[in-house]
Amino acid sequence: MGQQLRVLVAEDELIVGYDLCDTVAEAGYLVEGPFDDLSSAMLAYQKMKPDVAILDVQLGDGIVYPLAEQMMAEDVPVIFHSGQITPQEVASRFPQAQALSKPCPPAEVLETVHRAAQHH
């Protein structure tokens, strides 16, 4: 595995966020986050473009869609991670994104990240 892939995690429930980050880091990815609001996630994204992003739909200061749209426009694969929204709803709005519902087993998270990274 050449360069480590960078995964940005935006999640406003810190316990869930840290869990996600641990899962992803243990699999050998570089993790940015968890960011619990849109503005900090946006800032981090502008500073350093990740290879994959895992985004909670509802962050502390709003819905993550504007950031997700910007990422997708710049070819960063996005994985939505949400307790409120079903993967089907996300798929109808963002057909190219992947969606996981919370709580999601670590193995499934990693499989999705891995799949997303291959599209990169």
C-alpha positions as CSV (number, residue, x, y, z in Angstrom):
1,M,0.0,0.0,0.0
2,G,1.8,3.1,-1.2
3,Q,0.7,6.4,0.3
4,Q,-1.7,6.3,3.2
5,L,-5.1,7.4,2.3
6,R,-6.6,10.3,4.2
7,V,-10.1,10.0,5.6
8,L,-12.0,13.0,6.9
9,V,-14.6,12.3,9.5
10,A,-17.3,14.7,10.4
11,E,-19.6,13.5,13.2
12,D,-21.3,15.6,15.9
13,E,-21.7,12.8,18.4
14,L,-18.2,12.7,19.7
15,I,-18.3,9.1,21.0
16,V,-19.4,7.9,17.6
17,G,-16.9,10.2,15.9
18,Y,-14.0,8.9,17.9
19,D,-15.1,5.3,17.4
20,L,-15.2,5.9,13.6
21,C,-11.8,7.5,13.7
22,D,-10.3,4.6,15.7
23,T,-11.8,2.1,13.4
24,V,-10.4,3.8,10.3
25,A,-7.0,4.6,11.9
26,E,-6.6,0.9,13.0
27,A,-7.1,-0.1,9.4
28,G,-4.1,2.0,8.4
29,Y,-5.7,5.1,7.1
30,L,-4.7,8.7,8.1
31,V,-7.7,10.3,9.9
32,E,-8.7,13.9,10.0
33,G,-11.3,14.6,12.6
34,P,-13.8,14.0,14.1
35,F,-15.2,17.4,13.3
36,D,-18.4,18.1,15.0
37,D,-19.5,21.1,13.0
38,L,-19.7,22.1,9.4
39,S,-17.4,25.1,9.6
40,S,-14.5,23.1,11.1
41,A,-15.0,20.2,8.6
42,M,-15.0,22.7,5.7
43,L,-11.9,24.4,7.0
44,A,-10.1,21.1,7.3
45,Y,-11.2,20.1,3.9
46,Q,-9.9,23.3,2.3
47,K,-6.6,22.9,4.0
48,M,-6.0,19.3,3.1
49,K,-8.2,17.4,0.6
50,P,-8.9,13.9,1.9
51,D,-9.1,10.8,-0.3
52,V,-12.4,9.8,1.3
53,A,-14.9,11.5,3.6
54,I,-17.3,10.0,6.1
55,L,-19.9,12.6,6.9
56,D,-22.7,12.7,9.4
57,V,-25.7,14.3,7.7
58,Q,-26.7,16.5,10.6
59,L,-23.8,18.3,12.2
60,G,-23.7,20.7,15.1
61,D,-24.3,23.8,12.9
62,G,-26.3,22.4,10.1
63,I,-26.8,19.9,7.3
64,V,-23.6,18.6,5.7
65,Y,-24.9,18.6,2.1
66,P,-23.1,21.8,0.9
67,L,-19.8,20.3,2.0
68,A,-20.7,17.0,0.5
69,E,-21.6,18.6,-2.8
70,Q,-18.3,20.5,-2.9
71,M,-16.4,17.3,-2.2
72,M,-18.2,15.3,-4.8
73,A,-17.6,18.1,-7.3
74,E,-13.9,17.7,-6.6
75,D,-14.0,13.9,-6.9
76,V,-13.7,13.1,-3.2
77,P,-15.8,10.0,-2.5
78,V,-18.3,10.7,0.2
79,I,-19.8,8.2,2.6
80,F,-22.8,9.5,4.5
81,H,-23.3,8.2,8.1
82,S,-26.6,9.0,9.6
83,G,-29.1,8.0,12.2
84,Q,-31.9,10.1,10.7
85,I,-31.8,9.4,7.0
86,T,-32.0,6.1,5.3
87,P,-29.4,5.1,2.8
88,Q,-32.1,5.0,0.2
89,E,-32.9,8.7,0.7
90,V,-29.3,9.6,0.4
91,A,-28.9,7.5,-2.7
92,S,-31.9,9.3,-4.4
93,R,-30.3,12.6,-3.7
94,F,-26.7,11.7,-4.2
95,P,-26.5,8.6,-6.5
96,Q,-22.7,8.6,-6.5
97,A,-22.3,8.6,-2.7
98,Q,-22.5,5.7,-0.3
99,A,-24.5,5.7,2.9
100,L,-24.3,3.9,6.1
101,S,-27.0,4.0,8.8
102,K,-26.0,4.4,12.5
103,P,-24.9,2.5,14.3
104,C,-22.8,0.8,11.7
105,P,-20.5,-2.2,12.5
106,P,-16.8,-1.3,12.1
107,A,-16.3,-4.0,9.4
108,E,-19.0,-2.5,7.3
109,V,-17.5,1.0,7.7
110,L,-14.1,-0.2,6.6
111,E,-15.5,-2.1,3.7
112,T,-17.2,1.0,2.5
113,V,-14.2,3.2,3.0
114,H,-12.1,0.6,1.1
115,R,-14.6,0.6,-1.8
116,A,-14.8,4.3,-1.9
117,A,-11.0,4.6,-1.9
118,Q,-10.7,2.4,-5.0
119,H,-12.9,4.8,-6.9
120,H,-10.5,7.5,-6.0
